[in-house]
Amino acid sequence: MAKAENVYEINMRSARAAVGEEPAFLSVVATLRGLPETYLTGDPELLFYPANIPDDLRLKIKPFGSVMEKLHRRNVLYNKKWPAPPPKGVLPPERVYVDVDDLLRTRLVCRYLDGPKYVCEQLKAFCDTSSIESNYRELSTDAGYYAWHFYFRVPAVILIAGAAEKQEIWVEIQFTTQLAEVITSLTHTLYQSRRADSDLIDHWKWLAASPQFRSAFLGHGLHLLEGLIQSFRDDIFEARVLEPAKASQEPGADDAQPDETKAEGNK
């Protein structure tokens, strides 16, 4: 296992460095940076927080232990036919780099609730026209996790059985919101323990004093609050649009001045 972990670490560090130089990756980053111009009023501060997108997206490597846990969930925990192989078959080591979609990943924070969906849709449209394989999905769980995940493939050289092979690996970008990011950063370890412990899969929903219960329903509450904030934001922006039109229809003090002057002259 130690040897496999060392090979994995070497491969992923090399892949992360190579991916950052690939045209597909650079074009996605450039597209991300241009999206604030077409969001709402075009104010660069409204879409992402912070507003600046780093060149390398600060990609992180999925830990080897997490990869093994993911394979165990796929092959055993979520496999209703266990001990028979899962419907898609057991994932062999040489396919991990191609089939696991979050080996290289990062998270970007949007200011408002509609930001993650907007970004994913715009990135998908760009990738489709640029022949970059991509997909995205919305995630909303009972555990109070809310986010949108975007995936795109980038070529990288991987060492398989002592031979270098060029493979298309996935890069995952998680898009979340400011309040969701706060609760996620605090409760990620709870999420991991709940996912690994089959006894907690349902029972936590009735354990009001448990950290799992409080974190989950706090996540749902914050999601509701962000929905209210977005609705209020939309009302404010609509008022800004209507106000100039309304003002232009009302006579101002300058418009009344000629009549008053004329009236004075007639006295």
Buried (B, 14 or more C-beta within 10 A) or exposed (E): EEEEBEBBEEBBEBBBEBBBEBEBBBBBBEBBBEBBEEBBEEEEEBBBBEEEBEEEBEBBBBEBEBBBBBBEEBBEEEBEEEEEEBEEEEBEEEEBBBBBBBBBBBBBBBBBBBBBBBBBEBBBEBBEEBEBEBBBEEEEEBBBBBBBBBBBBBBBEBBBEEEEEEBEBBBBBBBBBBBBBBBBEEBEEBBEEBBEEEEBEEBBBEEEEBBBBBBBBBBBEBBEEBEEBBEEBEEEEEEEEEEEEEEEEEEEEEEEEEEEEEEEEEE
